[in-house]
Amino acid sequence: MLENYVTIMSRLLHHVPTSFQRYLYSTISWNSSLIGIAGFRGTGKTVMMLQHIQDRLANANESITDFLYLIADQSTVISEGLYEIAQEFFNYGGSELYIDEIHKYPDWNRILKNLCDVYPDKRIVYSGSSSLSIHQSSADLSRRTLLYKLKPLSFREYLCLKYDMKLSPITWEDLLFRHVEVSHELTQKFTILKEFNDYLTHGSLPIFIDDENIGDYWLRINGLIDQVIYEDIEADSSSSNRILLKRILGIIASSNPFVFQIDRMSSSLGVSKNTLYRLVDLLETAEILRIVYPKDTGYRKYRKGSKILFQIPNMYPAIASNYVYSSEMKGSIRESFLVSQLSNQFTLYFSSPMDFVVEKEGLAYYFEVGGKNKTNRQIQHVDRGYLFLDGIEIGFNNKIPLYLAGFLY
């Protein structure tokens, strides 16, 4: 049974890239007994697991028979049984089991729990593209598993992958207080504004490296979204609700940016408020949408004035089927980018009249996002107010190039 899976793993290891690693790779506690990696489809979870097997094999004390990589929805895995395959592997001396797309295997969380109980000295790493399934089921394994979330590419990672080079991430202090020096160095290496525009339109996922044509990349983005809607979202499986999910995405893609007004939107879609709340929640849990809540108190989860953005900036032109980076969607794309880069480390809120506020170590930082001609008007009366501006290579004082936020991870 095992020889076929070892053969498949060996072939995959021969083709896995080694020069580029996602930011999350070095932060994972790989020695833990149970590790979960969740994230939107196409972010690089599979490559990261195979890279770790490669790294372990580089150790002279390790043998390929110590490792086994399985794809959970592979027909032979389903017919032979995930538990039975793992059991044979561990009984023959295997030590580390890697399971990809585990959310597609029935009752997978119970199987993992049983394997951990029977083989406490073994190591299991699993990944899933359905954050819905992974997060819901991982609650049963919360005392055993370390669950990591893999974000889309940062702008820094995009440049590293595109040019096969090393660039170090910057700190929060670099971003706010040393941005002139950092930007000066970057502009010596890149035509930075062109690179940033390319990234915003077709560079948020590693799959960009395979698509020379922007239209092909956007088609693949739409395909990934369809997979999430038609395969991963199981809580509302009716065809009518799936159509509603796509209509919601279309409305958000055409807004600049979208501010959640429950009465207007539920009336436009012809659904109840409760149904709309549930569908938006599904899209957020599935990591298609990001909701930025107002910085105030209240019992409603989606309070009036919440901003709803796409998790991935590239989704705007892809869903809108707009093969031009139009001025109408620039505002949404800019805000989506800033939120995606900062939310990896911080919690953001919407705080009118500013775009966003970040709280760090007891201090509030207020951010406005816009083009190069945006003024200080909305932040002139607050301490720690900053403008993140698109279209400038180097800033000054509290005016920071927007692209620089993409170097935080």
SVG drawing of the C-alpha trace seen along z (x, -y; Angstrom):
<svg xmlns="http://www.w3.org/2000/svg" viewBox="-37 -70 61 72">
<polyline fill="none" stroke="black" stroke-width="0.4" points="0.0,0.0 2.6,-2.5 5.0,-2.2 2.6,-4.0 2.3,-7.0 6.0,-7.1 6.5,-7.1 4.1,-10.0 5.8,-12.0 9.2,-11.4 8.0,-12.8 6.5,-15.8 9.7,-16.5 11.7,-16.6 9.6,-19.5 9.1,-21.6 10.8,-25.0 13.5,-25.6 14.7,-29.2 11.5,-30.9 9.7,-30.2 6.5,-31.9 6.8,-34.1 5.0,-31.6 7.5,-28.8 10.1,-30.1 7.4,-30.8 5.9,-27.3 6.9,-25.2 7.6,-22.2 8.6,-20.0 5.0,-20.0 3.1,-16.8 0.0,-18.2 0.2,-21.2 -2.6,-22.6 -2.1,-25.1 -5.2,-26.9 -5.6,-29.5 -7.2,-30.5 -6.7,-28.3 -3.5,-28.9 -1.5,-30.6 1.2,-27.9 0.3,-25.4 1.2,-22.3 4.6,-23.7 5.4,-24.7 4.8,-21.2 6.8,-19.6 9.6,-22.1 9.7,-21.1 10.1,-17.4 12.9,-18.4 14.6,-20.3 14.3,-17.3 15.7,-15.0 18.8,-17.2 19.6,-16.0 21.9,-13.0 20.0,-11.2 16.7,-11.2 15.4,-8.8 12.5,-9.2 10.8,-6.3 10.4,-8.5 8.0,-10.7 4.7,-10.3 2.7,-12.9 -0.9,-12.2 -3.6,-14.1 -6.8,-13.4 -9.2,-13.4 -7.1,-11.2 -9.3,-8.2 -6.9,-5.6 -6.7,-7.3 -10.5,-7.4 -10.8,-3.7 -8.0,-2.4 -8.8,-4.7 -6.8,-7.5 -6.6,-6.0 -5.5,-2.6 -2.8,-4.2 -1.5,-6.2 -1.6,-3.2 0.5,-1.1 3.0,-3.9 3.5,-4.4 3.6,-0.7 6.5,-0.3 8.5,-3.0 7.4,-6.2 7.6,-9.3 6.0,-12.2 2.7,-12.2 1.7,-15.2 -1.9,-15.3 -3.0,-17.8 -6.6,-19.1 -7.7,-17.3 -11.0,-19.1 -12.2,-17.0 -12.0,-13.7 -15.1,-12.7 -14.8,-12.9 -11.2,-13.9 -11.0,-15.6 -12.0,-12.4 -9.4,-10.4 -6.7,-12.9 -7.7,-12.7 -7.6,-8.9 -4.1,-8.9 -2.8,-11.3 -4.2,-9.0 -2.7,-5.8 0.6,-7.3 1.5,-10.1 5.2,-10.0 4.5,-10.7 4.1,-14.0 1.2,-15.0 1.0,-18.1 -2.2,-18.8 -3.5,-21.6 -6.9,-22.7 -8.1,-25.2 -11.5,-25.4 -11.0,-27.7 -14.7,-27.0 -14.1,-23.3 -10.7,-23.7 -11.7,-26.3 -14.9,-24.6 -13.4,-21.1 -10.2,-22.3 -12.2,-23.3 -12.3,-19.6 -8.5,-19.4 -7.8,-22.8 -5.8,-21.3 -3.6,-19.3 -3.1,-21.3 -1.2,-24.4 -3.3,-26.0 -1.6,-28.5 -3.2,-30.7 -1.3,-31.4 -2.1,-34.8 -1.8,-35.9 1.6,-37.1 2.9,-40.4 4.4,-42.9 7.8,-41.9 7.2,-38.2 5.9,-39.1 9.2,-40.8 11.2,-37.9 9.4,-35.3 9.3,-37.3 13.0,-38.1 14.3,-35.1 16.0,-37.3 16.0,-38.0 14.4,-41.0 14.1,-41.4 10.8,-42.5 10.7,-45.8 9.4,-46.7 6.5,-48.9 9.1,-51.5 10.7,-51.3 7.3,-51.9 6.3,-54.9 9.6,-56.6 12.3,-55.4 10.2,-55.1 12.2,-57.7 15.4,-55.8 13.8,-52.4 11.9,-53.8 15.1,-55.3 16.9,-51.9 14.0,-50.2 13.7,-52.8 17.4,-52.1 16.5,-48.4 13.1,-48.5 10.8,-50.5 8.8,-50.4 5.5,-52.0 5.2,-49.8 5.9,-46.7 3.4,-47.8 0.7,-48.3 1.4,-44.9 1.2,-43.3 -2.2,-45.0 -3.7,-43.8 -2.2,-40.3 0.3,-39.4 -1.4,-38.4 -1.1,-34.7 2.0,-32.6 0.2,-31.3 1.0,-34.6 4.4,-33.2 2.7,-30.7 0.5,-33.2 2.0,-35.6 -1.4,-36.9 -3.3,-39.0 -6.6,-37.7 -5.6,-34.1 -4.6,-35.0 -8.0,-36.6 -9.7,-33.6 -7.9,-31.4 -8.8,-33.7 -12.5,-33.4 -12.0,-29.6 -10.6,-29.5 -13.6,-31.6 -16.0,-29.2 -14.3,-26.3 -14.8,-27.9 -18.4,-28.7 -19.4,-25.4 -17.1,-23.0 -16.0,-24.5 -19.1,-26.4 -21.3,-23.6 -23.4,-25.4 -25.7,-26.9 -25.6,-24.5 -28.7,-25.5 -28.2,-26.7 -30.2,-29.9 -27.8,-30.8 -24.8,-30.1 -26.1,-32.6 -26.7,-35.1 -23.1,-34.7 -21.9,-35.6 -24.3,-38.5 -22.8,-39.8 -19.3,-39.6 -20.4,-41.4 -21.9,-44.3 -18.7,-44.6 -16.4,-44.5 -18.2,-47.4 -18.3,-49.6 -15.6,-52.1 -15.2,-51.0 -18.2,-49.1 -19.8,-50.3 -22.2,-47.8 -25.8,-49.1 -27.9,-46.1 -31.3,-47.6 -30.4,-48.7 -28.4,-45.6 -31.0,-43.1 -33.7,-45.0 -31.6,-45.0 -31.0,-41.2 -34.5,-40.4 -33.4,-38.5 -33.9,-38.9 -31.4,-40.6 -30.6,-37.4 -29.9,-35.6 -27.7,-38.4 -25.7,-38.4 -25.2,-34.6 -24.0,-34.8 -21.6,-37.6 -20.3,-35.7 -19.7,-32.6 -17.7,-34.7 -15.6,-36.2 -14.9,-32.8 -14.0,-31.4 -11.4,-34.2 -12.9,-35.9 -14.1,-39.0 -12.6,-41.0 -14.9,-43.1 -13.4,-46.1 -15.6,-47.1 -16.2,-50.6 -14.2,-51.5 -17.1,-51.8 -19.3,-49.5 -22.5,-47.8 -24.1,-44.4 -24.5,-44.0 -21.8,-42.0 -22.2,-44.0 -22.8,-47.5 -23.7,-50.4 -20.6,-51.7 -18.5,-48.6 -16.3,-48.4 -16.3,-45.2 -13.3,-44.5 -11.9,-41.6 -9.1,-39.7 -7.1,-39.7 -6.8,-43.0 -6.7,-41.1 -10.2,-39.9 -11.6,-43.4 -10.6,-43.4 -11.0,-39.6 -14.7,-39.6 -15.5,-42.8 -14.2,-41.3 -12.5,-44.6 -9.3,-44.1 -8.1,-47.6 -7.0,-48.9 -9.9,-51.5 -10.0,-54.6 -13.4,-53.5 -11.9,-50.6 -8.6,-52.1 -9.9,-53.2 -11.2,-49.7 -8.0,-48.0 -5.8,-50.4 -7.8,-49.9 -7.9,-46.1 -4.1,-46.1 -3.4,-48.1 -5.8,-46.0 -4.4,-42.7 -0.8,-43.7 -1.5,-45.2 -4.0,-42.6 -1.3,-39.9 0.1,-41.6 -2.6,-44.1 -6.3,-44.5 -7.7,-47.4 -10.9,-49.3 -12.9,-51.8 -12.9,-55.2 -14.7,-58.1 -13.6,-60.5 -10.3,-58.5 -10.1,-55.3 -8.6,-53.1 -7.2,-53.0 -4.7,-50.6 -4.1,-50.2 -0.6,-49.1 0.8,-49.1 -1.9,-51.3 -1.6,-53.9 -3.9,-54.6 -2.5,-55.2 -4.9,-56.8 -4.4,-56.1 -5.8,-57.6 -5.4,-55.9 -5.4,-57.6 -3.7,-58.9 -0.6,-61.1 -2.7,-64.3 -4.6,-63.4 -4.2,-66.0 -3.8,-65.9 -7.3,-67.4 -8.9,-64.3 -6.0,-63.6 -4.8,-67.1 -6.4,-67.2 -5.2,-63.8 -1.9,-62.6 -0.2,-59.8 -2.0,-60.4 -0.5,-59.1 -1.2,-59.2 -0.5,-56.1 -0.3,-57.4 -0.4,-55.5 1.7,-57.0 4.6,-58.3 8.0,-56.6 9.3,-58.3 7.3,-60.1 8.2,-62.6 7.1,-63.1 3.7,-61.5 3.2,-60.8 4.2,-57.2 4.3,-55.4 1.4,-52.9 3.6,-50.1 5.8,-50.1 3.1,-48.5 3.7,-45.5 7.1,-44.9 5.9,-44.1 5.9,-40.4"/>
</svg>
